Amino acid sequence: MSEAKEWRGWRSMADPKGFLKYGREVAERRPVEERIHDWNEVYPGSAGRALLPIITEQAGRCMDCGIPFCHQGCPLGNIIPEWNDLVWRDDWDGAIERLHATNNFPEFTGRLCPAPCETACVLGINQDPVTIKNVEVSIIDKAWESGMVRPQPPEWLSGRTVAVIGSGPAGLAAAQQLTRAGHTVAVYERADKIGGLLRYGIPEFKMEKKHLDKRLEQMRREGTVFRAGVNVGEDKMTGDKLRERYDAVVLAMGATQARDLDAPGRELGGIHQAMEFLPQANRVALGEEVEGQITATGKHVVIIGGGDTGADCLGTSTRQGAASITQLEIMPEPPETRPAGQPWPTYPMTFRVSSAHEEAGERVYAVSTKEFLGDEDGNVRALRLVEVEFEAGKFTEVEGSEHEIPAQLVLFAMGFTGPERAGLIEQLGVDLDERGNVKRDASYLSSVPGVFVAGDAGRGQSLIVWAIAEGRAAASKVDEFLTGSTTLPAPIAPTERPLVV
C-alpha cells in the first residue's frame, strides 16, 4: 500500500517543518502591460497551472493544527488540512475527493472567494498564513485536466420534483445536490444563458466562463434540467403554477435590487448601475454584440463603491480604454495590517489590492458625492465631492473640503438591498425580514409551505462561498422535506450564522 493510501486511516502532518522552511508564495499574475489588452484570466494558462511548481511546498506549510480554525473561517467547512496533506503526498485523486466532499464548485471559489479561511489560519497568528485558496484552485484545475471530475448521476429517482429559481452559485449548488439525491430538478434563469452573476456579473479576467460551462455540462449529464430565458413570475410560469407543478421550490435569485444614490443631478445621462455596465462588457468580451453598449472608452470614469464590484468595474474600464478611473469610498482607508478590534481568527477589514487595482485607477477614501454636474447636452460632466469623517457611527462633512472631479461615466457599485419584490416574490406571498430579504427558518423554509430560500435572497448580499454553502444546506432540508430523511450534508442553520464574514 502506498504512503498516500496509508494516510487515509490515520491523521498525519504533511511536512512537520514546512512552515519553518518555506515562506508564503502565490502565483504570479501576467504582466499588467500584457493583460490589460485582453480579457483572459490574469494568471498565465490557468490559476492552478501557474501554481503547480510551488504548490507542494505551500501545502506542506499547513501545520495540521489540533483545532483547525480554517474550518471555522470557511463557510463551507472545507477539510483543508486533509487536502493540504494529500497534495503534499502527491495524492491528487484523494485531494479532489476531500475537496468535493464539502464544495461543489472549487474552481469558482478558488478564483473568486476572498479566502476567509486564510485569515483564520493558525499560522497567521504570527506569520503569513497558508495559501489555502491557491492550493484549492490547483487541486480542481489539475482534476479537470486529468479527467478526475466526472458526472455523478443518481442510482435511482425519487419521483419528486424541485424547481430552483436562479442559476447563480446558490441555485447551482442546491440543484446539483438535489439531483444527486434522486430528485428531478429544473433550474430557471431569466437571462438567456445559465450562470447568473457567475456568467454576466464576473468579468472574464477574473474567471473565464469555460470553467462555468464545464461544470454545467457535468450537471446536465447528472440529470439537472436548465431552463434559460424564463423570467418566472412574469412569463407564463407564475408563482401559483410553479407551486402546482413542483413538489418543492428553492428561491435562489440573489439580491439584485441595486442600491442607488439620491443626489442632485442623478437623472443626467452617463450615470449607471454597475450591473447595467458589467453584463454588457462580459457579453462583448465573449464575442456577442450589444446594441447601445455602455462603454468607458476615452472617458473619465468615476466608480462609487470600494468593494469587489467596484474593482470589477475598474478592471473592465481599464480594458475598454478609459481616459482616467477614480474609485470612491465613503469609509476611511482601512489599515494594511489587522486592526486591534478585529483579532485573529475573525475576518479583518484591511487594505487589499486586487488585480484591477494593480492595473490602473486611483482610490479615494472618506468622500461623499454632493451633486452630479451636467453639460449642455444633459450628460454628466463632473462630480462635486466633499470629504467626510466617520465618528460614533455617523458621517460629518469636513468644512471647506468640497471639490470637483471630471466624469463622463459614473458607475454605482454600492451593493444591493435584497431580492426584487415585483413578480415572483409578490405572487408567492412570502414574508420578508426587516432587511428586505426573504424570511426563512432554521430549515431554510420560507413562510410558504414547500418554498425554501438559499443564498443572497435570504441572507442578503454576501460572498460566493456563502452562497454555495447555503445552497448545499438548503438542499439537505428540501430532501428531508420531500422524503422524510436525508443523507445530504447539512451545515449550520441560517439563524446560527453571522450576517457578514
C-alpha positions as CSV (number, residue, x, y, z in Angstrom):
1,M,0.0,0.0,0.0
2,S,1.3,3.5,-0.9
3,E,2.2,6.1,1.7
4,A,-0.8,8.2,0.4
5,K,-3.2,5.3,0.7
6,E,-1.9,4.5,4.2
7,W,-2.6,8.1,5.2
8,R,-6.4,7.6,4.9
9,G,-6.5,5.6,8.1
10,W,-4.8,8.0,10.4
11,R,-4.1,11.6,10.9
12,S,-0.7,13.0,9.8
13,M,1.1,16.2,9.2
14,A,2.4,16.9,5.7
15,D,5.8,18.3,6.4
16,P,6.4,18.9,10.2
17,K,8.9,21.7,9.4
18,G,7.2,23.0,6.3
19,F,6.0,26.3,7.9
20,L,9.6,26.9,9.1
21,K,11.3,26.0,5.8
22,Y,9.1,27.8,3.3
23,G,7.6,31.3,3.2
24,R,4.3,32.1,1.6
25,E,4.3,32.1,-2.2
26,V,1.5,32.9,-4.6
27,A,1.1,32.6,-8.3
28,E,2.5,35.5,-10.3
29,R,-0.1,37.3,-12.5
30,R,0.6,38.1,-16.1
31,P,2.4,41.5,-16.6
32,V,0.0,44.4,-16.4
33,E,1.0,45.8,-19.8
34,E,0.1,42.4,-21.4
35,R,-3.2,41.6,-19.6
36,I,-5.0,44.9,-19.9
37,H,-5.1,44.4,-23.7
38,D,-7.2,41.2,-23.5
39,W,-10.0,39.6,-21.4
40,N,-8.2,36.4,-20.4
41,E,-7.7,35.5,-16.8
42,V,-4.9,37.4,-15.1
43,Y,-3.0,34.2,-14.4
44,P,-1.0,32.6,-17.3
45,G,-2.7,29.5,-18.6
46,S,-4.8,28.9,-15.5
47,A,-4.5,29.8,-11.9
48,G,-3.9,26.2,-10.9
49,R,-1.3,25.6,-13.6
50,A,0.6,28.8,-12.7
51,L,0.9,27.5,-9.1
52,L,1.9,23.9,-9.6
53,P,5.7,24.4,-9.4
54,I,5.4,25.8,-5.9
55,I,2.1,24.3,-4.6
56,T,3.6,21.2,-2.9
57,E,5.8,23.3,-0.7
58,Q,2.9,25.6,0.0
59,A,0.6,22.8,1.0
60,G,3.4,21.5,3.2
61,R,3.3,24.7,5.3
62,C,0.0,23.5,6.8
63,M,0.5,22.8,10.5
64,D,-2.3,20.2,10.8
65,C,-3.5,22.1,13.9
66,G,-5.2,20.3,16.8
67,I,-8.1,22.7,16.2
68,P,-8.0,23.9,12.6
69,F,-9.6,27.3,12.7
70,C,-9.6,27.4,8.9
71,H,-12.6,25.1,9.1
72,Q,-14.4,27.8,11.1
73,G,-13.3,30.5,8.8
74,C,-14.6,28.7,5.7
75,P,-18.4,28.8,5.4
76,L,-18.3,25.5,3.6
77,G,-16.4,23.8,6.3
78,N,-13.7,22.7,3.8
79,I,-11.5,20.0,5.3
80,I,-8.4,22.0,4.5
81,P,-5.6,20.2,6.4
82,E,-6.6,16.9,4.9
83,W,-6.3,18.0,1.3
84,N,-3.2,20.0,2.0
85,D,-1.6,16.8,3.3
86,L,-2.8,14.8,0.3
87,V,-1.4,17.4,-2.2
88,W,2.0,17.3,-0.3
89,R,1.9,13.5,-0.7
90,D,1.1,13.9,-4.5
91,D,-2.3,12.1,-4.0
92,W,-4.3,14.4,-6.3
93,D,-7.2,11.8,-6.5
94,G,-7.6,11.9,-2.8
95,A,-7.3,15.7,-2.6
96,I,-10.1,16.3,-5.1
97,E,-12.2,13.7,-3.3
98,R,-11.8,15.6,0.0
99,L,-12.3,19.0,-1.6
100,H,-15.5,17.9,-3.4
101,A,-16.9,16.4,-0.2
102,T,-17.7,19.9,1.0
103,N,-17.5,22.2,-2.1
104,N,-19.4,21.6,-5.3
105,F,-17.5,24.3,-7.2
106,P,-13.9,24.8,-6.0
107,E,-13.0,26.2,-9.5
108,F,-15.3,29.2,-8.6
109,T,-14.3,29.7,-5.0
110,G,-10.6,29.1,-5.9
111,R,-10.8,32.1,-8.2
112,L,-13.4,34.4,-6.6
113,C,-13.5,33.8,-2.9
114,P,-11.6,36.3,-0.7
115,A,-10.4,33.4,1.4
116,P,-11.8,33.9,4.9
117,C,-10.1,30.6,5.7
118,E,-6.7,32.1,5.3
119,T,-7.4,34.9,7.8
120,A,-8.4,32.1,10.3
121,C,-5.3,30.1,9.6
122,V,-3.4,29.4,12.9
123,L,-0.1,30.1,11.2
124,G,-1.4,33.6,10.5
125,I,-1.2,34.5,14.2
126,N,2.5,35.5,13.8
127,Q,3.4,34.5,10.2
128,D,1.9,34.7,6.7
129,P,-0.9,32.2,6.5
130,V,-1.0,29.1,4.3
131,T,-2.0,29.8,0.7
132,I,-5.2,27.8,1.1
133,K,-7.0,29.4,-1.8
134,N,-4.1,28.7,-4.2
135,V,-3.9,25.0,-3.1
136,E,-7.7,24.7,-3.7
137,V,-7.6,26.0,-7.3
138,S,-4.6,23.9,-8.1
139,I,-6.4,20.8,-7.0
140,I,-9.5,21.4,-9.1
141,D,-7.7,22.6,-12.2
142,K,-5.5,19.5,-12.1
143,A,-8.6,17.4,-11.6
144,W,-10.3,18.8,-14.6
145,E,-7.2,18.4,-16.8
146,S,-6.7,14.8,-15.8
147,G,-10.3,13.7,-16.1
148,M,-10.9,13.2,-12.4
149,V,-14.1,15.3,-12.4
150,R,-16.9,13.0,-13.7
151,P,-20.7,13.2,-13.6
152,Q,-22.4,11.6,-10.6
153,P,-25.9,10.7,-11.7
154,P,-28.3,9.3,-9.0
155,E,-28.7,5.5,-8.8
156,W,-32.5,5.9,-8.6
157,L,-35.1,8.5,-8.9
158,S,-37.4,9.6,-6.1
159,G,-40.3,10.7,-8.3
160,R,-40.2,14.1,-6.6
161,T,-39.7,17.4,-8.5
162,V,-38.0,20.6,-7.5
163,A,-37.8,24.0,-9.1
164,V,-34.7,26.1,-8.4
165,I,-35.2,29.8,-9.3
166,G,-31.9,31.4,-10.1
167,S,-28.7,29.8,-11.6
168,G,-26.0,31.6,-9.5
169,P,-23.8,29.7,-7.1
170,A,-26.5,29.1,-4.5
171,G,-29.0,27.8,-7.1
172,L,-26.5,25.6,-8.8
173,A,-25.2,24.1,-5.6
174,A,-28.8,23.3,-4.4
175,A,-29.7,21.8,-7.8
176,Q,-26.6,19.6,-8.0
177,Q,-27.1,18.2,-4.5
178,L,-30.9,17.5,-5.1
179,T,-30.2,15.9,-8.5
180,R,-27.7,13.6,-7.0
181,A,-30.2,12.7,-4.2
182,G,-32.5,11.4,-7.0
183,H,-35.0,14.3,-7.4
184,T,-36.0,15.7,-10.8
185,V,-34.6,19.3,-10.7
186,A,-35.3,22.2,-13.1
187,V,-33.3,25.4,-12.8
188,Y,-34.9,28.5,-14.1
189,E,-32.9,31.5,-15.2
190,R,-34.3,34.8,-16.6
191,A,-31.1,35.6,-18.6
192,D,-30.5,33.9,-22.0
193,K,-27.8,31.7,-20.6
194,I,-27.3,29.8,-17.3
195,G,-24.9,31.0,-14.7
196,G,-26.4,34.1,-13.0
197,L,-23.8,36.6,-11.8
198,L,-21.1,34.0,-12.5
199,R,-21.7,34.4,-16.2
200,Y,-22.6,38.1,-16.6
201,G,-21.5,39.7,-13.4
202,I,-18.0,38.3,-13.0
203,P,-15.5,39.6,-15.7
204,E,-13.7,37.2,-17.8
205,F,-10.3,38.3,-16.5
206,K,-11.3,37.0,-13.0
207,M,-12.9,33.8,-14.2
208,E,-13.1,32.6,-17.7
209,K,-16.5,31.2,-18.5
210,K,-15.1,27.9,-19.7
211,H,-14.9,26.9,-16.1
212,L,-18.6,27.5,-15.6
213,D,-19.5,25.8,-18.8
214,K,-17.6,22.6,-17.9
215,R,-19.4,22.4,-14.6
216,L,-22.8,23.0,-16.2
217,E,-22.1,20.1,-18.7
218,Q,-21.4,17.8,-15.7
219,M,-24.7,18.8,-14.1
220,R,-26.6,18.2,-17.4
221,R,-25.1,14.7,-17.6
222,E,-26.2,14.1,-14.0
223,G,-29.8,14.9,-14.9
224,T,-30.3,18.6,-13.9
225,V,-32.6,20.4,-16.4
226,F,-31.8,24.0,-17.2
227,R,-34.4,26.5,-18.5
228,A,-32.8,29.7,-19.5
229,G,-34.7,32.8,-20.8
230,V,-37.6,32.2,-18.4
231,N,-38.4,35.1,-16.0
232,V,-40.6,33.2,-13.5
233,G,-43.4,35.4,-12.2
234,E,-43.5,37.5,-15.4
235,D,-43.6,34.9,-18.2
236,K,-46.1,32.0,-18.4
237,M,-44.7,30.4,-15.3
238,T,-46.4,32.3,-12.4
239,G,-45.9,31.7,-8.7
240,D,-49.1,29.6,-8.5
241,K,-48.2,27.5,-11.5
242,L,-44.7,26.9,-10.0
243,R,-46.1,25.5,-6.8
244,E,-48.7,23.5,-8.7
245,R,-46.1,21.8,-10.9
246,Y,-43.3,21.2,-8.4
247,D,-43.2,19.4,-5.1
248,A,-40.7,22.0,-3.7
249,V,-39.3,25.3,-4.8
250,V,-35.9,26.8,-3.9
251,L,-35.7,30.6,-4.3
252,A,-32.0,31.4,-5.2
253,M,-32.5,34.5,-7.3
254,G,-29.9,36.5,-5.3
255,A,-30.1,40.1,-4.0
256,T,-30.4,42.1,-7.3
257,Q,-32.1,45.2,-6.0
258,A,-29.2,47.7,-6.5
259,R,-28.6,50.5,-4.0
260,D,-29.0,53.9,-5.6
261,L,-27.7,57.4,-4.8
262,D,-30.3,60.1,-4.5
263,A,-28.2,63.2,-5.2
264,P,-29.0,66.3,-7.3
265,G,-28.3,65.5,-11.0
266,R,-29.0,61.8,-10.7
267,E,-31.1,62.0,-13.8
268,L,-28.2,63.0,-16.0
269,G,-27.0,60.8,-18.9
270,G,-24.0,58.6,-18.3
271,I,-24.9,57.5,-14.7
272,H,-25.5,53.8,-14.5
273,Q,-25.6,50.9,-12.1
274,A,-22.6,48.5,-12.2
275,M,-25.0,45.7,-13.2
276,E,-26.0,47.6,-16.3
277,F,-22.4,48.1,-17.3
278,L,-20.7,44.8,-16.4
279,P,-23.1,42.3,-18.1
280,Q,-22.8,44.2,-21.4
281,A,-19.0,44.2,-21.2
282,N,-19.0,40.5,-20.4
283,R,-21.2,39.7,-23.4
284,V,-18.9,41.7,-25.8
285,A,-15.8,40.0,-24.3
286,L,-17.4,36.7,-25.2
287,G,-18.0,37.7,-28.8
288,E,-21.6,38.9,-28.6
289,E,-22.9,42.1,-30.0
290,V,-24.6,44.6,-27.6
291,E,-26.6,47.4,-29.2
292,G,-26.1,50.8,-27.4
293,Q,-23.4,49.3,-25.2
294,I,-22.3,51.5,-22.2
295,T,-18.5,51.9,-22.5
296,A,-15.7,53.6,-20.7
297,T,-13.6,54.2,-23.9
298,G,-11.9,57.6,-23.8
299,K,-14.0,58.8,-20.8
300,H,-13.2,60.0,-17.3
301,V,-14.8,57.2,-15.2
302,V,-15.9,57.5,-11.6
303,I,-16.9,54.4,-9.7
304,I,-18.9,54.9,-6.5
305,G,-18.2,52.0,-4.1
306,G,-15.0,50.5,-3.0
307,G,-15.8,46.7,-3.0
308,D,-15.3,43.8,-5.4
309,T,-18.0,45.0,-7.8
310,G,-16.2,48.4,-8.0
311,A,-12.9,46.6,-8.7
312,D,-14.6,44.7,-11.5
313,C,-15.8,48.0,-13.0
314,L,-12.3,49.3,-12.7
315,G,-10.7,46.3,-14.5
316,T,-13.3,46.5,-17.2
317,S,-12.9,50.2,-17.7
318,T,-9.2,49.8,-18.0
319,R,-9.6,47.2,-20.8
320,Q,-12.0,49.4,-22.6
321,G,-9.5,52.3,-22.7
322,A,-10.8,54.8,-20.1
323,A,-9.1,58.2,-20.0
324,S,-9.0,58.1,-16.2
325,I,-10.6,56.0,-13.5
326,T,-11.4,57.1,-9.9
327,Q,-12.9,54.7,-7.4
328,L,-14.7,56.5,-4.5
329,E,-15.4,55.0,-1.0
330,I,-17.2,56.8,1.8
331,M,-15.4,54.9,4.5
332,P,-11.9,55.8,5.6
333,E,-9.0,54.0,4.1
334,P,-8.5,50.7,6.0
335,P,-5.2,49.8,7.6
336,E,-2.7,47.5,5.9
337,T,-2.5,45.2,8.9
338,R,-5.1,43.5,11.1
339,P,-6.9,46.1,13.3
340,A,-6.8,45.6,17.0
341,G,-10.6,45.4,17.1
342,Q,-10.6,42.5,14.6
343,P,-8.3,39.9,16.2
344,W,-7.5,36.5,14.8
345,P,-9.4,34.4,13.7
346,T,-12.0,37.0,12.6
347,Y,-12.1,38.3,9.1
348,P,-10.3,41.7,9.2
349,M,-11.1,44.8,7.1
350,T,-7.6,45.6,5.7
351,F,-6.3,47.4,2.7
352,R,-6.4,45.0,-0.3
353,V,-5.0,45.3,-3.8
354,S,-6.9,43.3,-6.4
355,S,-5.5,42.6,-9.9
356,A,-7.6,45.5,-11.2
357,H,-6.1,47.9,-8.7
358,E,-2.6,46.9,-9.9
359,E,-3.5,48.0,-13.4
360,A,-4.9,51.5,-13.3
361,G,-7.0,53.9,-11.4
362,E,-7.0,56.0,-8.2
363,R,-8.8,55.1,-5.0
364,V,-10.2,58.0,-2.9
365,Y,-11.4,57.3,0.6
366,A,-13.6,59.2,3.0
367,V,-15.6,61.2,0.4
368,S,-19.2,61.7,-0.3
369,T,-21.0,62.8,-3.5
370,K,-22.8,66.0,-3.1
371,E,-24.0,66.6,-6.7
372,F,-23.7,65.3,-10.2
373,L,-22.9,68.2,-12.6
374,G,-24.1,68.2,-16.2
375,D,-23.2,69.6,-19.5
376,E,-25.4,71.4,-22.0
377,D,-26.5,68.1,-23.6
378,G,-27.8,66.7,-20.3
379,N,-24.9,64.3,-19.7
380,V,-22.8,64.1,-16.6
381,R,-19.5,66.1,-16.8
382,A,-18.3,66.1,-13.2
383,L,-19.0,65.2,-9.5
384,R,-19.0,67.6,-6.6
385,L,-17.4,65.8,-3.7
386,V,-16.9,66.5,0.0
387,E,-14.6,64.9,2.4
388,V,-16.2,63.2,5.4
389,E,-15.2,62.0,8.8
390,F,-16.8,58.8,10.4
391,E,-17.2,59.0,14.2
392,A,-19.7,57.4,16.5
393,G,-21.4,55.7,13.6
394,K,-22.1,59.0,11.8
395,F,-20.6,60.8,8.8
396,T,-19.9,64.5,9.2
397,E,-18.7,66.7,6.3
398,V,-15.3,68.4,6.6
399,E,-15.9,72.1,6.2
400,G,-14.2,73.7,3.2
401,S,-13.4,70.4,1.6
402,E,-15.8,70.5,-1.4
403,H,-14.2,70.0,-4.8
404,E,-15.0,68.7,-8.3
405,I,-13.6,65.8,-10.3
406,P,-14.3,65.2,-14.0
407,A,-16.7,62.3,-15.0
408,Q,-18.3,61.3,-18.3
409,L,-19.3,57.9,-16.9
410,V,-20.4,57.2,-13.4
411,L,-20.9,53.7,-12.1
412,F,-22.8,52.8,-8.9
413,A,-21.2,49.8,-7.1
414,M,-22.7,50.3,-3.7
415,G,-24.2,46.9,-3.1
416,F,-27.7,45.5,-3.1
417,T,-30.7,45.8,-0.8
418,G,-32.3,42.4,-1.3
419,P,-34.2,40.5,-4.0
420,E,-36.6,42.2,-6.4
421,R,-40.1,42.2,-4.9
422,A,-42.1,42.6,-8.1
423,G,-43.2,39.4,-9.8
424,L,-42.5,36.1,-8.2
425,I,-41.8,37.3,-4.6
426,E,-45.2,39.1,-4.5
427,Q,-47.0,36.3,-6.2
428,L,-45.8,33.7,-3.7
429,G,-46.6,35.9,-0.8
430,V,-43.5,35.0,1.2
431,D,-42.7,37.1,4.2
432,L,-39.7,39.4,4.2
433,D,-37.5,40.3,7.1
434,E,-36.5,43.7,8.3
435,R,-33.7,43.9,5.8
436,G,-35.9,43.2,2.8
437,N,-34.7,39.6,2.3
438,V,-37.0,36.5,2.1
439,K,-37.6,35.4,5.7
440,R,-36.7,31.8,6.5
441,D,-36.4,29.5,9.5
442,A,-33.6,27.1,10.5
443,S,-34.7,24.7,7.8
444,Y,-34.4,27.4,5.1
445,L,-38.1,27.2,4.7
446,S,-40.0,30.5,3.9
447,S,-43.4,31.4,5.3
448,V,-45.0,29.5,2.4
449,P,-45.1,25.7,2.7
450,G,-42.7,24.0,0.3
451,V,-40.9,27.2,-0.7
452,F,-37.3,27.3,0.5
453,V,-34.7,30.1,0.1
454,A,-30.9,30.0,-0.2
455,G,-28.1,32.4,-0.8
456,D,-28.3,36.2,-1.1
457,A,-32.1,36.1,-1.5
458,G,-32.4,35.1,2.2
459,R,-29.1,36.0,3.6
460,G,-28.5,39.4,1.9
461,Q,-25.6,40.3,-0.2
462,S,-22.7,38.1,0.7
463,L,-19.8,36.0,-0.7
464,I,-19.8,33.3,-3.3
465,V,-18.6,30.8,-0.7
466,W,-21.7,31.6,1.5
467,A,-24.0,31.1,-1.5
468,I,-22.6,27.7,-2.2
469,A,-22.8,26.7,1.5
470,E,-26.4,27.9,1.7
471,G,-27.3,26.1,-1.5
472,R,-25.9,22.8,-0.1
473,A,-27.6,23.3,3.3
474,A,-31.0,24.2,1.8
475,A,-30.8,21.1,-0.4
476,S,-30.5,18.8,2.6
477,K,-33.6,20.4,4.1
478,V,-35.5,20.1,0.9
479,D,-34.5,16.4,0.6
480,E,-35.7,15.9,4.1
481,F,-39.0,17.7,3.4
482,L,-39.6,15.5,0.3
483,T,-38.6,12.1,1.7
484,G,-38.7,12.4,5.5
485,S,-34.9,11.9,5.9
486,T,-31.7,12.9,4.1
487,T,-28.1,11.7,3.6
488,L,-27.0,15.1,2.2
489,P,-24.7,17.1,4.4
490,A,-26.4,19.8,6.5
491,P,-24.3,22.8,7.5
492,I,-25.4,25.0,10.3
493,A,-28.7,26.8,10.1
494,P,-29.0,30.4,8.8
495,T,-30.2,31.6,12.2
496,E,-26.9,30.5,13.7
497,R,-24.7,32.2,11.1
498,P,-23.2,35.6,11.2
499,L,-24.7,38.1,8.7
500,V,-21.3,39.1,7.4
501,V,-17.9,37.4,7.2
